Amino acid sequence: MKKFDTVLREYVGRLNLDNLKYLAVRLEERIGADLAEALDAMSSCQDLDRWLSSAKSYDEFYDMVDVIQGCIKRELEKRLPELQQVG
């Protein structure tokens, strides 16, 4: 089985720009149903879904979501260099 960081990078790398932006906004804002919608969108990746379901506590779960958010942010910055200047 692949290491999780490899699975995550491959998943994020396969996302088209619109889906990447969608997840980035949902995971950044986390208002209302944002997190639920983002998790629903990501559930198509079984390895990612399995990893998130292995969380032993809500703190661990949110730490995992933060890891995913960081990976998505880095991928967006790589694809859209003008975002690096903004923040």
C-alpha positions as CSV (number, residue, x, y, z in Angstrom):
1,M,0.0,0.0,0.0
2,K,1.2,3.5,-0.8
3,K,2.2,6.0,1.9
4,F,-0.6,8.4,2.6
5,D,1.3,11.5,1.6
6,T,1.8,9.9,-1.9
7,V,-1.9,9.1,-2.1
8,L,-2.8,12.7,-1.1
9,R,-0.4,14.3,-3.6
10,E,-1.7,12.1,-6.4
11,Y,-5.3,12.8,-5.5
12,V,-4.7,16.6,-5.4
13,G,-2.6,16.5,-8.6
14,R,-5.5,14.8,-10.5
15,L,-8.0,17.5,-9.5
16,N,-8.9,20.0,-12.2
17,L,-8.5,23.7,-11.3
18,D,-12.2,24.2,-10.6
19,N,-12.4,21.3,-8.1
20,L,-9.1,22.4,-6.5
21,K,-10.5,25.9,-5.9
22,Y,-13.8,24.5,-4.7
23,L,-12.1,22.4,-2.1
24,A,-9.6,25.1,-1.1
25,V,-12.5,27.5,-0.4
26,R,-14.6,25.0,1.5
27,L,-11.7,23.8,3.7
28,E,-10.5,27.4,4.3
29,E,-13.9,28.9,5.3
30,R,-15.5,25.9,7.0
31,I,-18.8,27.8,7.4
32,G,-22.1,26.0,7.6
33,A,-21.9,22.8,5.6
34,D,-18.6,23.7,3.9
35,L,-16.6,20.9,5.6
36,A,-19.3,18.4,5.0
37,E,-19.5,19.3,1.3
38,A,-15.7,19.1,1.0
39,L,-15.5,15.7,2.6
40,D,-18.3,14.5,0.4
41,A,-16.4,15.6,-2.7
42,M,-13.3,13.9,-1.4
43,S,-15.0,10.7,-0.5
44,S,-14.6,9.5,-4.1
45,C,-11.0,8.7,-3.2
46,Q,-11.2,5.5,-1.2
47,D,-7.7,5.7,0.3
48,L,-8.4,9.3,1.4
49,D,-11.7,8.3,2.9
50,R,-10.2,5.3,4.7
51,W,-7.4,7.5,6.1
52,L,-9.9,10.1,7.5
53,S,-12.1,7.4,9.0
54,S,-9.1,6.1,11.0
55,A,-9.0,9.2,13.2
56,K,-9.3,8.2,16.9
57,S,-10.6,11.6,18.0
58,Y,-12.1,14.7,16.6
59,D,-8.8,16.6,17.2
60,E,-7.0,14.0,15.1
61,F,-9.7,14.2,12.4
62,Y,-9.3,18.0,12.2
63,D,-5.6,17.7,12.1
64,M,-5.9,15.3,9.2
65,V,-8.2,17.8,7.4
66,D,-5.6,20.5,8.0
67,V,-3.0,18.3,6.3
68,I,-5.3,17.9,3.3
69,Q,-6.0,21.6,3.3
70,G,-2.3,22.4,3.3
71,C,-1.7,20.1,0.4
72,I,-4.5,21.6,-1.6
73,K,-3.2,25.1,-0.9
74,R,0.3,24.2,-2.1
75,E,-1.1,22.7,-5.3
76,L,-3.1,25.8,-6.0
77,E,-0.1,28.0,-5.4
78,K,1.9,25.8,-7.8
79,R,-0.8,26.1,-10.5
80,L,-1.6,29.8,-9.9
81,P,1.7,31.5,-9.0
82,E,-0.1,34.8,-8.5
83,L,-1.6,33.4,-5.3
84,Q,1.9,33.2,-3.8
85,Q,2.1,37.0,-3.9
86,V,-1.3,37.5,-2.2
87,G,-0.7,35.4,0.8
